[in-house]
Amino acid sequence: MSSPDHARVFRISAQKSLTMPDTTTPTSIDLAEQDLIFGHPTGRQNKNHRWRDKPATFFLNDFQKLMVFLFSDETEENAKFKIAQRQSATKLEPPLTRMDKVKRVWERILPHRELVVGGLRIQTQVRGDTSKIYNSSEMSDGERVIFYLIGQCLAAPQDAIIVIDEPELHLHKSVQAPLWAEVERLRPDCLFVYLTHDVDFAVAQEGAQRVWLKSFDGTSWDWELIEDKDDLPDDLLIEVLGSRKPVVFVEGVNGSHDVSLYREILTGFLVIPRGSCDQVIQAVRALRSNTQLHHLQVYGLIDRDRRTALEIAALQTDNIYTLDVAEVESLFCTEEVLALVSARLARDTRADFNQAVTQVFKQLKTELDTQVSLRVIAEVKFKLNCFDASARGVPALSTALQQLTQDIDISALYAQFDGEFQTAINATDYRGLLRLYNRKSLPNQIGSALGLKAGELVEFVVRLARTDARIAVIAAIKPYLGPFSPLVA
């Protein structure tokens, strides 16, 4: 209210009625404009009247006023054209009215539909098919809101600051960016300000200045410009800025069972999947180095895979924690989880577990050489990454390489990792096996021991985590989250 530009602001509320009238009666263009912008046709130039002194909560119901304004403008422009044509000796081009512009953009955004404008009413039909026509009141929410938004922006005063609350509301993702690009081209004189919670929408506004609204105390806003960072994707930065929870990045993708499980058991965190472990590590380090996010607790949670104790400890210094199982899929296979599933299925939990152990150890023995070899390969790759990057010149580089390769003893490494597997096998150490055995299909192997088909075990556990058994599921999995477990409530 105290801003010097307050008078220029034209706001389109998120809380609005989308009831579109079938017919309209035009009036004086001046009165129609006053009624739409100020909420009163008699020239009371006080925008508070439009919002009934409750701009934050008032439910705007001005679709009828917008239609009156558009048809009044149409009538006014056509009348002017008629007079000008009579006074001219040559044929004049008819004016491009606001209604014409609405129709043009609306049909560009929805190419399978067309607006039929005439007789002080608007109808819609399937493009090219006059037999399938319907009134404006029968339009879908998306069709009506697109019309409303285009019309409102065209009705805004010259050089206005157009503020749009939740510009993505009722709009399919595919039309959001094209719609607002078209609208902005219609009003190059105006400044557009979008208030959105939609990360995808915010990221799609290329070249826009992004502002983070940090808080509001009822009187004033605490805000900050969002700085562009080359090492940090815009969508990631915007997603975490407004988080009131600590953030944990995990491997996987949205919609996968492992990410769904993480979200059920880590309810005190904003869980964001980043695909691979390398992307998790990169995201955590980038966010922790961002001065704008000094207030935010950021963690990473990745599979153990074949990492050494030294590598695991180094990652933890960056708040990147490693599971105490080889793969996240193994979380669905812990003894405690299998006991929960077996009990829910009214089966013999001890017999089921023994059958699962027998089956998985039998499978491991058939591919022991492959598992040990993969562990050796992972260790060799890790050691090669320790090449002395400070070496300069052929002699120094050759010496560094020779020293590095001399320290890699394949036979010793194979014997070491084979011994770890043999120890687990000889002791029938199931927990030790989960730590060593990299096999994403493990839930399917073990699920069959419980009479479940492929994929059913992981689905069953996720469903359990969404029921009254959630606390039990958390308790069953928490010990396998490694050093991250104390952070889980």
N, C-alpha and C positions, 0 to 999 in steps of 0.2 A: 504493500500500500504506500510505502514511503519512497519507492523508487521513482526517479524522474521520468522513467519510461512506462510508468503504470498505465497511463492513458492509452498507450499504443497496444497494450496486451489484449489479445482476443483468444479466449480459452475455449477449447472443445472438451467437455467433461467426459470422463469414462462412465459416469453414472447418468445415463441418458435413456430416454424412451425411444424405441425404434418403431413406434406405431406410425406408419406412413399413411396419410389420408388418400382416399381414392380420387377425390375432386377438390378443387381449390377455387376460391374467389379472389381475384387480384384487387389491389387497392392502390392508392398513391404510392409511388416508389419510395418517397421520403418517409412516409408513415411505416411502410413495410420494413424499411431498413432500420428505423428507430426501434420498432417492436422486436426485431430479431437481435439486434446488438445490445439494446438496453433493457429489453423485457417489457417495454411500454411504448405505445405508438404516439404519445403526445409530447415527445421531446424531452422527457426527464433523462438527462444525460448522466445517469448514475448507474454504473454496472452492478452495484450491490442489489438493485431492484431485480435484476435478472436472476440473481442467485438467492433472493429473499434473505440477504445478509448471512447466508450460510454457504459460502463458496466451497467449503471442503466436503460438505455432505449433501447438498441440495440435489435432488433428482431432476435433471433438466428435461423438460418436455416441450421442445420447440420445433419438432418436425413440421407441424402445421405452419408455424411462422416461417420456416425455411422455404416451404413450398409456396407460400404467399409471396415471399420476397422474389423467388425465382420467376414465378409467373407474372408478377408486377413488373419486374425488369424486362421480361419478354414482351409484355404489352407496351411498355414505355419505348423500348428500342424499335419495335415494329411501327409504332405510331410516328416516331421521328423519321424512320425510313420512308414511310408513306408520304409524309410532307416533303421530304427532300427529293423524292422521286418525281413528285408533281412539279417541283420547281426546277428540275433539271431537264435539259434538252437531250441528255444521253442516259443510257441505262446504267443504273448504279448497282453495285454488288450489295446484297442484303447484309445486315450486320451479323457478326458472330456473337450471339448473346451468351449470357452465363449458362442458360439452359442448354444451348448448343454445345458448350464446352463440357458441361457435365455429361451429356449424352456421349460425346466423342471419347472422353476418358473412360467412362463406365464401360463402354463397349470394347475399348482396347484392353481393359483389364479382364473382362468377361466375354471373350470373343464368340462363345457359343450362344450368347443371348443378345437381344437388341431392345432398346427402349423405343416405345411408340408414344410420341408426345403430341398431344392435340386435344382440343375441346376442354382445356383447363384440367386435364387429367393425364396421368402417366400410366402406361401399361407396359407389360413385358411379354416378349414372345421368343420362342426358339428361333435362332437366326434363320431367315429364309422360309419359315413355316408359319403362315398367318393363321393356321387352324389351331395353333397351340399358343393362345394368348391369355394372359391373366392380369388381374388388377394389381396395383402397387401394394395394396394391403396383403396380398398373397405372396409377395416376394419372400425369399429366404432371409434370415438375419444377415448373412453375408452380403446379399444383393442390396438390401436396404442400407446397411451401414456404409457400404462403398458409396452409394448415392449421397448419403448424408454427409460424409466426410468431404467429398469433393465439393458439394454445394456450400458447406460451411466455410471452407477455405476460400472459395470464390467470393463469398459474401463479406469476408473480413475487410476492414477499412484499408486504404492505401498505406503502404509502409508499416503494416502491423507486425507485431510480434505474436505469431500464432503458436499457442501452447496446446499441445495435444496430450491428454492423459490416456495412457495405455493405448497407443496407436495400433497395437496388434489385436485388440479385442474383436472377437467374432470373425476374424480374418484368417483364412488358410495361409500357412507359411509361404506358399508359392506366390501369393499375390501381394504380400506386405511390402516388400522392397519395390516392386514395379509400381504399385499404387502411389506410394509417397514420392517416388522419383517423378512421376507424371504430375502430381499435384504441385510439387516444388517448381516444376517448369512452368506451370500456369501462373504462379505468383512469384516471379523473380524479385519483386519489390519487398517481399516479406522475409522475416527471419523466422525459421521454424525451430521450435523447442519441443522435443519429445520426452515425456516422462514415462519410463518403461521399466518393467521387471524382467523383460524377455531378453536373455543374453543374445540369442540369435539375431533379434531385431537390432539391438545396439551394435553388434559387430558388423551387420550388413550396411550400416550408414558410413560408407567409406568417405574419408576426408572430413568427417564431422568432429567437432570438439566434444569430448566426452567429459561429463562432470559426475562425480561420485557424491550423492547426497548421503552424508554419513549419519546425520541425526537431525531431529527437530524437537525443540523443547516447548513447543506451543507458541513461541514468539518468533524465534529466529532459527535459520537453518545453519548447520555445520556442513560445509561442502568443500570439495577439493577437486582440482583438475586432475584427470587421469593422464599420467605420462606414458607415452609410447615406449615400449621396450623391445628391442630387436630379439632378445633371447626369450621373450615371453609372449605367447599368442594372445591376441586381444580377447578371444572368447574365454580363455582361462583366467586372465586378470579380472575381467568384469564379473565372472561367476563367483570368484572368491571375495571380491571387495566388500560385498554387503553381508558376508556370512557372520552370524553371531556365534557360530560354533568353531572349534578348531577344525582344520582341514586335514584329511588324510587321503593321499593319492594311492590308488591300488592298480594292480595289473588287471587287464580285462577290458570289456566294453559294456556299455549300457545294454541291459536286457539279458545278459548272461547270468547263469545261476550263481556263479561265484560272486559277482558284483551284487546280486540280489541278497545273497547271504551276508555279505559284509554290511550292507545297509540295514539289515535286520538286527545284527548283533552290535554294530557300532553306531547306535542311535545318538550318542553324544557328539558325533562328528559329522561334518559335511563330507561324504564319501564321493570322490571323483575318480572314475576310471580313466587311465591314460594309455591303455594298450599294453605296450611292452614294459619290461623293467627299466630299460634305458630311458624311456619317456617319463617314467615315474621319477627316476633319479634326477633327470634334467629339470622337471617341473618343481620339485622340492627345492633344489639348489637355487633356481631362478627366483622363486618366491621369497625364500629366506634372505636373499641378497637385495630384495626390493625395499627401498626405504619407506615406500608408501604402506607397506604391509608389516611394519614393525610391531603392530598391535596383535598380529594374527599368529596363532600357533599352527605350524605346518609340519606334517609328518608324511612319510612314505612307508608303505607296507608291501613287501615283495616276496616272491617265492624264494625258498632257500636254494633251489636248484643244486648246483654242484660247487657252491661258493666255499672258500676256505674260511677258517676262523679269523684269519687276519683281515680278509676282505670284508667279512661281516662286521667286525669291530670298526673298521674304517668308515663304513657306510653309516654306522650308528652315530658317529660324531656329527653327521649332517641330518640327524633325526630320521634316517631311513632305516627301518627295522625289517628284519628277516624272519619269516615264519619258521617254526621248528619242524616243518615238514617240507619234503622236496618240492611238492607242487600244491597249489591252492586246492586242487581237486581232492587231495588227501585229507583235507579238513572234513569232508563228508564221510571219511572212512575210519575215523578214530574209534577206539574201543568204546568210549563213552557215547559217541553219537550212534554207533551201531546198536548199543544196548537200548537207547531211547527208541530207535526205529523198530527194533524187534519187539519191544514191550508194547508199542502202539499197535503192532500187527498181531498181538496176542500169540506170539511165538515163544519158543524156548530160547532165551537170550544167550545162555551159556553154549548151547549146542550150535546156535547160529554163529556165534563168534568163533568157536573152534573150527567150524566148517570154513569160515572166511579166512582164517589164519592158514589153515591147511592149503586152501586153494591159491592164496596169493604167494605163499612161500614156494609152492610147486611151480608157479609161473615164473617167479624170480630165478629159480635154478635153471630154467630152460634158456634164459637170456642173460645169464650172469656175465659172460664174456663181453657182451655188448654194453651192459651197464658199467662194468669196470673200465672198459675202453673209453666210454664217454666221459667218465670221471677223469681219466688221464688226459684226454684231449682238453677238457675244461681247465685243468691245472696248467697244462703247457701254454694255452692261450693266455692265462693270467700271468705266467712268468714272462712271456714274450712282451706283454704290455709294460714290463718293468725295464725295458731297454733304456740305457743311459742316454737320455735326450740331450744332455749337455756336451756330449762328445762332438768334436769338430775335427775335420780332416780325415783322410783315408786311414792312417795308422790308428788313430784314436777310435774311429768307428769300427774298424776291424777288430781291435782289441775288445771293445765293448760287446760286440756280437759273439766273439769267441768265448769270452767270460760267461756270457749269458747262456750259451748253448752247453757249455761245460757243466753248468749248474743244473741242467735238466737231465735227470737220469730216468729214462723211461722204465727200465726194469724195476728200479726202486719204487717209482710211483705206482706202477701196476701192482707190485707186491703189497704196497701200503693200502691201496683201495680195495684190493681183493681181500686183504685181511679184515678190513672193516665189514665188508659184506659177509664174509665167512663167520665172523664173530656173531653178527645178528642172526644168521641162519642157524648156527650151532646152538645158540641160546633160545631160538624161536622168539627173538626179541621183536615183537610186532611194532612197538613204538620206534625202535631203532630202524626198522625197515622203512617206516613212513618217512623218516628223516633222510634215508639214502636212496630210496627207489623212485626214480623219475619215470612215472607212467601215468599219463593223463587219463587213460582208460580204466584206472584202478577202481573208481566207483562202479563201473559196469561189471567188472570181474567180481567184486565183493557183493554187489547187489544181487547177483544171481544166487549167491549162497543164502540169501534171505527170501528167495522166491520172487525177486523183482526183475522186471525186464530192463533192457538197456535204457538208461536215462531216468528211470523211476526213482532211484535212490536219491539223487541230488534234488529232484523235484519234491520228493517227500520231505526231505530235511528243510528245504526252504519253506514249505507249507507249515511244518511244525513250528518254525521260528515266527510264524505269523499268528500263532494260536496261544493258548494259555501255557504252552510248553516252551515259550520263548526263553524264560529264565533258565530252564534246564538245558536248552540248546546252547545258550551263551556259556554256561558253566562247563559244558562238554567240550567246547571249542577253545575257550579262553587259554587253557594251559599250553595250547599249540601255537599261540600267537607270539611266542618267544618273549624277548625283552619288552615288546609292545603291550603285553597283557596287563601290566600294572596300570596302564593308562585307560583301560576299559572299565567302565562302571559296572 
